[in-house]
Amino acid sequence: MGKLLITLALLGCGLAHASPTLLVFGDSLSAAYGIGQQAGWVALLQERLRQKRLDYTVVNASVSGETTSGGAARIGAALATYQPAIVVVALGANDGLRGLPLGQMRRNLAVILTAAQKSGSRVLLVGMKMPPNYGPKYTQDFEQAYIALARQFKCTLAPFLLEGVTGKRELFLDDNLHPTAQAQPVILENVWKQLAPMLK
């Protein structure tokens, strides 16, 4: 019995000192598509946390091609698996590029935000914008969807993942959709401005 109690106590100590998890839940823009994984902004985030002696383990659960519908379908399993302290939700770009209904996108993001908050995670919602060729109403409504959701769920909003990157052809791969390795530090800064105050 004494040995069992000691073992349980040691396990308890180990759990108490485990690093909290920061889960990045996005699409190809967060999955380092077309570049080395270590060059992506999520890997750069882990390095910055280490440099600043902030004890978080970053898990990148981003999937290239993911829509908000796909994210809504897998958020429960991701939360159960990683039990994150913070979730960075960076989805919606693929919905916009496919011209999917914005009401559907908002509902899917609401499912993700609800699940994350119910699990006890704090949430950073990362906004996206669509290029002007999608028409002024769609592009404006798309951007406003993130603002409305952040207000509804009282979560932190990083307004635009690609701020300072769009419009600079040299910062995109040949497909003109995915940022290069050189763009990743800029993307990290866009997230970090809002994420930093959330970190203990």
N, C-alpha and C positions, 0 to 999 in steps of 0.2 A: 504493500500500500504506500509506504514511504517513497519507494522508487517511482511509483506512478505519479504521486503528487509532485515530485521534483521534475519529472518529465513534463507534466502539464504546465508547471510553472515556467519551465524553460521555453516551452512552445508559446505560452502566453507572452513572455518577454519578446520572443522573436516577432510575434504578430504586432505587438505594441510598437516595435521599432521599424516595421516594414514601411517602405516609402509609399506615400499616397500616389495613386495613379492619375495621370492626366491623359485622357482619351481624346484623340483627334479622330473625328468621324466625318470624313469627307469623300471627295471623288478624286479624279486624276490630278487635279491641281494641288492636292495635298499628298498624293501617292507617289510623287517624284516621277511622273510619267516621262519617259524619254531621256531621263538623266540618271546618274548614279544615285542610289538611295541615300547615301551619305551627303549628297549635295542638296537634297530637298529641304524645304523650310522646316519640316517637322524634325529632321535630324539636327538641323541647326538650333532648333528650340531646345532639344535635349542637351546640346553642348552648352548653350547659354545658361541653362538652369544649373548645370554642373559648375560652370565658371563662377556663378553667383552664389554657389553653395546652397541652392534651394533644392531640397531633397524630394524631388518628384521623379517617378518613372513614367516616361512618355510611351504610350502605346499608340501606334498608327494603325487605325482600323479603317483607313480610307481605301476605296475600291474604284479603280478606273472605270468610267462609264456609268457610275452609280447615279440614279435619280433619287428624288426624295421618297418616291414609292418604295424603292429598294431599301433605302435607309430606314424607313418606317417598319419594314418587314424584319429587319435584323437588329434593331436597336435593343430589343429586350434581351436577346442572347448576348450582345456585347456588354450590356450593363451587368448581367448576371456573371459573366466570365471575369470581367476586370474590376468590377465594383469601384469605379473611378470617383475621385473626389471632385474632379472638374472634367466637364465634357466640352470640347470645342466642336461645334456643329458647323460644318462648312459645305453645305449641299445646296443644290438648286441650279447650278450652272447648266447641267445637262437638261433639266426641265425647260429652261429658257431657250437653249439652243435648238430644242426640238419643238418649240412653240407650244408646249403643253399648257393646259388651262391653269391660270394662276390660282384659282380657287382650290384646285386639286393640290397644287404645290403647298399652299398655305396649310391645308388640312394635314398633309403628310408631315410638314415641319412641326405642326402643333402636336402631333402624335409623338414625335421624337422628343420635343421639349418637355411634354407632360411626363413621359416615361423617365427621362433623365432627372427631372426635379422630384418625382415621386420616389426615386431610388436614393435621394439624398444628395445627388450631385449638384454642384453649382455649374451654371451653363454660360458659355460665351458663344453667342450666335454671330457667325461671320457672314456679312452680306455680299451680294454679287450685283453686278449691273450687266445689262445687255447692250450690244452695239446699236447705234441709232438706226440701222437698216431694218430693225424689227418694228419700227414705227413708234412715234412719240408716246401713244397711250400705253402700249405694251411695256415699253422700256420704263416709263414712269411708274406704272402699276407694279411692275416687277420689283423695282427698288423699294417702293413703299411697303411692299409685303413684309420685308425684313424689319422695317421700322415699326410697323404695326404689331408684329409678333413679339418683338423685344419689349414693347410697351405692355402688351397683353400679359406676357409671362414675367415681366419685371426682371428680365435678364440683361446682362451686358451685351452691347452690340459693337462689333468692329464693322464699320460701315461698308467697306469694300476691300475684299481680299487682294485685288490687283491694282490698288491705288499706286500711281507712280510707275506702273508697268505697261498698262494699256497705252496704245498710241506710239510705242517705241518698238519698231519692227525688230531691232537688233536683240531685244529681250525675249523673243519668241522663237520656237523651233520652226522648221520649214512648214509645218501645218498651220502656222499663224494662230494656234489655239492654246498651245501649252508653253509655259515660260521656260526659259533656259536656266542653266545653273547660275548664271550671273544675276538673274532676277530674284533668286530665292532669298537673299538677305533683305531685299526690299519688302518681299511678302512677309517675311518674319517680323519686320518692324511694324507692318500694318496690324498684325495680330498682337504683337508684344505690347503695344501702347495700351490696349484694353485688357490684356491678360495679366500684366504685371501687378496691378492693384488687387487682383483676385488671389494672388499667391501669398501663402503665409511665410 
